[in-house]
C-alpha cells in the first residue's frame, strides 16, 4: 500500500468510527518511520502539526514500551490508557518500521472506550488492521 491509499483507508476507518460512536474517536493521526537516526514523520492529519512535531518524543511516552517496530509484525497494535491530551492513544504497525499513531487530544482512551457504542464500532479499527496485514505500507 502506498501513502495516499493508506491515508484514505485511515480516514475512512476514522469516519466510520465517528459515525458509529457518535463522536470523534481520534482527531489526529500520523504515519511515522523508525530508523537508526530516530523517528521521521511521513504523513500527518490533524489540527496541530507544529505542536505534534515539537512534542513528539514527549507524546510517545504513553506508548513507548510498545513502539519498537523491530519487535512488531504488521497488523499488531496497542492502546494506552495513559495517553491524555497530546499523548498518543494507539498505534498500528503498518509496514516494515512504519507505524500509524492515533490520538484524541480531548479525551483519553479510557473515556473513549467508556462509550457503550465502542464495542460494536471496533470493527472499523479491525478492518484497518486487516488492510495493512493484506497490503503493508511501503
Secondary structure, DSSP 8 states (H G I E B T S, - for coil): --HHHHHHHHHHHHHHHHHHHSS-S-SEEEEEEEETTEEEEEEEESS-HHHHHHTHHHHGGGGGGG--GGG--TT-EEE-SS--TTS--EEEEEETTEEEEEE-SSS-HHHHHTSTTHHHHTHHHHHHHHHHHHS---
